[in-house]
Amino acid sequence: MTDARLAFFILALPFLGSLVAAFLPARARNWASALAGLVALIALVLLISFYSVVSSGNTVLHAVPWLPSLGLDLTLRIDGFSWLFALLILGIGALVVLYARYYMSPEDPVPRFFSFLLAFMGSMLGIVLSGNLLQIVFFWEMTSLFSFLLIGYWHHNQSARDGARMALIMTATGGVCLLVGFLLLGRIVGSYDVDTVLSKGELIRDHDLYLPTLILILIGAFTKSAQFPFHFWLPHAMSAPTPVSAYLHSATMVKAGIYVLILLWPVLAGTESWYLIVATTGLATLLLGAWAAIFQHDLKGLLAYSTISHLGLITLLLGLGSPLAAVAAIFHTVNHATFKASLFMAAGIIDHETGTRDLRKLSGLAHFMPITATLAMVAAAAMAGVPLLNGFLSKEMFLAEALEAHSGTLLDRGLPVFATLASMFSVFYSLRFIHQTFFGPPPTGLPHTPREAPHWMRLPIEILVLLCVLVGTIPALTIGPLLDMAVRSVLGDRTPAYSLAVWHGFTLPLLMSTIALVGGVILYRLFGGRLNAVAHSPIIGRLKGRRTFEAVLAALIDGARAAYRLVSTTRQQVQLRLLIVTALAAGSLPFLSLGYSLGALDQTLLDPVFAVLWLLGAAAAIGAATQAKFHRLAALAMVGVAGLATCISFVWLSAPDLGLTQLLVEIVTLVLLLLGLRWLPQRLPDIWRDGHIPFQVGFRRGGDLLLAVLGGAGAAAIAYAVMTRPPPNGISRFFMEQAYRGGGGTNVVNVILVDFRGFDTLGEITVLSIVASTVFTLLRRFRPAAESIEIPDQQKVQNAFDDDREGNAFGDTARHYLLIPRIIMEWLFPVILTCALYLLVRGHDLPGGGFAGGITASIAIILLYMAGGTRSVEARLHIQPVRWISAGLLCAAATGAAAWFFGYPFLSSHFRYLDLPIIGQVPIASALLFDIGVFAVVVGTTVLILIALAHQSIRTPATRRLAKSDPADGDGQERID
């Protein structure tokens, strides 16, 4: 296996681990944490194996064919910058996994937590390892989804649910803007390949679409990285478990926007628009975040606003547009990830061991947890920019860049003052974090007595703090090679000369750092004692981002509801009228402009038998339409006749595969509808006196009839005009010629479904699974009408007979009713299952396949339910349809993904002949595995709906006892048939 292929395993491992963790028992905390840690470490080792390649300036590319005809491949790209980001994701991810093992309660469903965490880790790796812009957007939205699940993990907490919802809406909306921006960028360049885009900087900046492209991409990046005015979602996400905050809000999710800004810096930066938008936004975020952090009373709230401020600092550096500023941005991105992750974990330990994060209640913890206090103080000092720590180096680079002239604007001239002021604020809130938490008198009234956390829980913080010290004291030996590798991969020939020396002499940036440190200490001495009494941040405290968000969201919802009431209706008849009228209008436009004409093909005589068949089908359809409201059972029977006529027509016209499928579908749908008829409300008697139908009702029915005639006649006219013309040169000939040569099957329909259009089929069975789950959920919440709750009359008579006849137990008559047909149906079960498997296996060459086989197997199960009753069947046969659906989808998707391992596009099939003793040559196609997945999904979805219907009769006894019942009801007891 080549090194490039290892990139695919790095990306796939977290998702595979997430899948395994999802199936672990709810209390398997140790197994889940061990699995997550092992996955992160293995992926980290695989990533480190690429260091020798990327450190020499090479880029690792691995393209997995997806849709090569459209130029869309799953492209993985590892250069120095993406390698460094992936190192942060996996390294800090492994530490967070270890920390979460001791932080999470054994009462929590911890495997679910690690499943979400690993899926998020894989999504972040997908962003930084993607070599295609659209692929980046795909993983971008996946991070939004899994961050929603992680932030709302404690879903019993209202604030967690609200924070998760806010984060999802903001970041997903930004993701839509990012998608449109990337589409425009791809249109400018003519490709979505990252390397191609990065080589077209001048073309992009000079294009007319540059400004809208820039704005859309920046909105996506700003929402993800919590930049003003989209920053408000991040503090509300602090309701998440602390491991989530330490991972998502230090090194991963909030850095995704920063990653995109740095990645596209060579092609988007360098214009006045870039400078004004990015630098202004970064500066506003830097100052507002730092100011707000000073007045927070929640430890995690203080860290959240400080994160916003530092993200603004990085954005400001990128906005300045100089190569040295980009170097400082990359450097501070790494430094911030290390000290902020350690601070979040320290805050989690404090909360875990004391029961509170409120700074007003905390003090003197250094006496109770000296090791944690020391670690937190070092990390907070790094955040404040204290010398000999990593934060000092990157912050001094920031101050040096603030002194440089970039554009000559007022913003540029005032930047040194703003930078010093923000650094002073950083010292202020860092001092408050340290002093109020760890110094002062012992705390009183805490929920728990403070104590040190277990050593293994502190170990991740110790490692990160050690990195802060090592990078701050010997940067050239520690971070130097990694930073140089990342910078050169981003800037290329524009890489400037820079120094990571700890001491540069007495310089103006050093003076600014000193002013910030001394000024921050003075401010805290003057005002630190008053902060506990401040309810909210002065000046900006009344600007509530959440309030604005909720107001905008409410306005959108109200507007949507008003629009819905204006143009829609809840009545199905009106909806159908609008649908058919729209279709008729759209279908008539071409004929109104071009006219209607028949083709030149000779017409053939209509076979009388075929004509009679269609007349019967048409009569049945008309009868079903007229009786649907008044005689449901008769209407359902006539629908079955119409479906049977369609089935025979398929066979008549040499389409046995379609005919077989139609017949099986008719059987299943007819039985399921029959089972559902009982739970529909009873038909009301005639509501018009003397049977006289009002004029408006007759007019409405006449209009419906006219629409039906026009719709049917229009479809018939179009079909007739098409059939009188020779068929066009379409793709059918290709399918006929390649079905056996390329797909290994002689049943062209099945080869199309599982090979040529396998991706469509995969999407269809996914939709089928979603629909079945939705139907099941709706039926679980369904409560039948009062008149439908009563036991059927036939069962009442049977129960009354048992009561009157001596020696009969209650339910004996019902139990032995139709005994012989019941036995026959049970005997047919293995026979029908055998037929189902036969249809499944032969489907590639003869009529059949996974869908037909699955429907046939479903018929066997339906017969069992009809013969033995719900309780009897489920006591003997544990079907578990959800597992069937999951296994089927997994089997189909895995069959498609297996082609990647052999260098072929997704869902490419392979076939060959096997020589078996006695039997001889047997054709084997990989598409059979895909068909097995379809088979399992069809069985699972059908049975899921069947169970939902069958359980209606089981869940109603309590309701029956409350309803008025006939004496023959048998005291409300129930017999399930």
Disulfide bonds with the S-S distance in Angstrom:
none
